[in-house]
Amino acid sequence: MRIFLKLLALFGSIFLAAYAARIAFVPNAMPIADGKQPGWQVQVAFVVTTVQNIGLIGIALVMLVALSSRLKSLIARSR
């Protein structure tokens, strides 16, 4: 179970670092470009939001694998 906690902490720190970077560097920019040539703020917001999403997806995957592992062990004990 320790590996799941380490991975959860890793992906959580990735998410938090990307969130803090987005708030610090481009607080009012949304990663949506409506013009022909987006400014650097939109591009940075897009990249940082992508890293945030990678962290969130990693958290979800770790939770799913940990849950399935826990359920497998509970089923094996009940037999």
C-alpha positions, 0 to 999 in steps of 0.5 A: 500500500505504500507504493500507492501512497507514494504515487498519490503524493507524486501526482498530487504534488504535480497537480499542486505545482502546476496549479500554483504556477498557473495562479502565479504566472497567468492568473486571469488567462484561460486556455481558450484562444479565440483569435488567430494568434494567441498571446503567450499567456494563453499558451502558458495557461494551456500548457500548465492546465495540461500538466494539471490534468495529467496530475488529476488523471494520475491521481484517479488511476492510482485510486482505481488501481489501489481500490481494485488491489484492496478488493482483490485482497479482501476477496482472497481473504474471504475464501 
